[in-house]
Amino acid sequence: MDESLETQSQTLDQENEIVTEGSAVVHGEPSQDGSVPPNVDTEVQVLDEKVSKQIIKEGHGSKPSKYSTCFLHYRAWTKHTQHKFEDTWQEQQPIELVLGKEKKEMAGLAIGVSSMKSGERALLHIGWELGYGKDGNFSFPNVPPMADLLYEGKARSDMTVEERIGAADRRKMDGNNLFKEDKLEEAMQQYEMAIAYMGDDFMFQLYGKYQDMALAVKNPCHLNMAACLIKLKRYDEAIGHCNIVLTEEEKNPKALFRRGKAKAELGQMDSAREDFRKAQKYAPDDNAIRRELRGIAEQEKAVYQKQKEMYKGMFVGREESGGKGKSRNWSIMLWQWLVSLFSRIFGRHRVKAD
């Protein structure tokens, strides 16, 4: 998957438009036949009132902790009819399970997985109360009502590069779907988990096609995080995610475009214009970039016009203020001259009288 939300909509501004947890993976070879549950005669370990386990092969090391991310490859049957309703080995698609955050129908399976050591292979017995419940499930997988379950799987303490990148990509797609529903906070959680799968230590070990595969998932997650943050008016954080992408891909037009939008919202018009112009250089036919540049030009023109009117008003005000001052000065001078005139006339009459 090498496309972000914008690629799906083929425009930068129209988007219909997280995993540092430890990992433990249920994976490995299934039973030899696989059509029916394996025959296991080892001791039954009670893990919960509705969950028990029989070890087929002992494991080693520590058990996964709560909130660990686990990848599950298993075969699953209904216990009484031995109807196989799911086989991830056959489907070539592992199931991702975060212990403590699993779906309701996976509650029993999560209890079993949390008890397994690395390399351990086991048969898990799950009561219907911690499986698909009283009503069962009539879509995929098809599980009848009140069906007790059996799972066969093998635990592993690490993930392959493909599994880690695949898990991140599934998180990204989940985030995209939440974004389309305008569930921005939930979408960001998925993007954050996807990004966390590909931390610095992991990325440092990659080269060649694996590095390209990882970046094709990681960078769109950062870009989509920026899209969410812009909608939430958290512009500084959005700029940070764009900067991460531009560190890897300095010519990425989507990252430049998003960063420009965030800067424009913060009033950093000169820097925003520079980002939009760079984005236009790498995506010259994109209408969204043109609109943003035109918007900045129109906004600056409006600001200039407003300032011009303001300065004009100030100049006229000064002229008016100056004219009134001159009128007042002439009135005072006229009054003083009249007073002086009357004083002189009155003085002369007084002298004659004396």
Secondary structure, DSSP 8 states (H G I E B T S, - for coil): ----HHHHHTSSS-------S-B-EE-S---SS-SS-----S-EEEEETTEEEEEEE--BS----TT-EEEE-EEEEETTT--EEEEHHHHT--EEEETTS--GGGHHHHHHHTT--BT-EEEEEE-GGGTTTTT-BSSSS-B-TT--EEEEEEEES---HHHHHHHHHHHHHHHHHHHHTT-HHHHHHHHHHHHHHT-HHHHHT--HHHHHHHHHHHHHHHHHHHHHHHHTT-HHHHHHHHHHHHHH-TT-HHHHHHHHHHHHHTT-HHHHHHHHHHHHHHSTT-HHHHHHHHHHHHHHHHHHHHHHHHHHHHHHHHHHHHHHHHHHHHHHHHHHHHHHHHHHHHHHHHHHH-
